[in-house]
Amino acid sequence: MASGFSGRHLYSTAKKLVQKLKALECPEIVNYPTVRGRKDDSWLLVGVKDVQVHFLLQEYRYELDLEFRWLNRPPEEMVNKWRVYEKLKKRSDNLDVNEDSFKKAH
């Protein structure tokens, strides 16, 4: 994860990373990375194989606190919500839904 003071700063830093990676000419990198995002975005991404490098404006980095979120287990109430959503998702696969499902019975 990297921080910058402007969108242009983030973009130029991300482009420099892509250039350095391409210059390595590593046979393991089949698809060369590109910068995901635009010059004026507040969050950019460069992905190489299984590694993702995030470039964020400094103010957003502190606000989102992604390092804390990635290093710590989510709160138990969030885990419980995810379990409920997962169960609902599985049940919805078996539902027979068509146009008549949403019509009021007379």
C-alpha positions in Angstrom: 0.0 0.0 0.0 1.3 3.4 -0.9 0.1 7.0 -0.3 0.2 10.1 -2.3 -0.7 13.8 -2.0 -2.7 14.0 -5.3 -4.2 11.8 -8.0 -1.5 12.7 -10.4 1.1 11.8 -7.8 -0.5 8.4 -7.3 -0.8 7.8 -11.0 2.8 8.6 -11.8 4.0 6.4 -8.9 1.9 3.6 -10.1 3.1 4.0 -13.7 6.7 3.9 -12.4 6.0 0.6 -10.6 4.6 -0.8 -13.8 7.6 0.3 -15.8 10.0 -1.2 -13.2 8.1 -4.5 -13.3 8.2 -4.7 -17.1 11.9 -3.9 -17.1 12.5 -7.1 -15.0 11.4 -9.2 -17.9 10.4 -11.9 -15.5 9.2 -15.1 -17.3 6.7 -15.7 -14.3 4.8 -12.5 -15.2 2.8 -13.6 -18.3 0.4 -10.7 -18.3 2.1 -7.4 -17.6 0.5 -5.2 -15.0 -1.4 -2.0 -15.8 -2.6 0.8 -13.6 -6.3 0.4 -12.8 -7.8 3.8 -12.4 -7.5 7.3 -13.9 -5.1 10.1 -13.2 -7.6 12.0 -11.0 -8.8 9.0 -9.0 -8.2 8.8 -5.2 -7.5 5.0 -5.3 -5.5 3.2 -7.9 -4.5 -0.5 -8.2 -1.6 -2.4 -9.8 -2.0 -6.1 -9.8 0.8 -8.6 -10.5 -0.1 -12.3 -10.3 -1.3 -12.8 -6.7 0.0 -9.4 -5.4 -2.1 -6.2 -5.4 -0.5 -2.8 -4.7 -3.0 -0.1 -3.7 -2.3 3.6 -4.2 -4.5 5.9 -2.1 -4.6 9.6 -1.3 -3.2 10.1 2.2 -6.5 11.4 3.6 -8.5 8.4 2.3 -5.8 5.9 3.6 -6.2 7.2 7.1 -10.0 7.4 6.8 -10.4 3.8 5.4 -7.8 2.3 7.7 -7.4 -0.7 5.4 -4.3 -2.0 7.2 -6.3 -2.5 10.4 -9.2 -4.1 8.5 -6.9 -6.5 6.6 -4.9 -7.5 9.7 -7.7 -8.0 12.1 -10.7 -10.3 12.3 -14.0 -8.6 11.4 -16.4 -7.9 14.3 -18.6 -10.9 15.3 -21.8 -9.1 14.2 -20.4 -8.7 10.7 -19.4 -12.4 10.6 -22.9 -13.3 11.7 -24.5 -11.1 9.0 -22.2 -12.7 6.3 -23.4 -16.2 7.5 -27.0 -15.2 7.2 -26.4 -13.7 3.7 -24.6 -16.9 2.6 -27.6 -19.0 3.8 -30.1 -16.8 2.0 -28.0 -16.9 -1.2 -28.0 -20.7 -1.1 -31.7 -20.9 -0.5 -32.4 -18.4 -3.3 -30.9 -20.9 -5.8 -33.7 -23.3 -5.2 -36.5 -20.7 -5.4 -38.9 -20.9 -8.3 -39.4 -17.2 -9.2 -41.3 -15.9 -12.2 -43.6 -13.0 -13.1 -46.5 -14.4 -11.1 -44.4 -14.5 -8.0 -44.8 -10.8 -7.6 -48.5 -10.4 -8.4 -51.0 -9.8 -5.6 -53.4 -12.5 -4.9 -57.0 -11.4 -5.3 
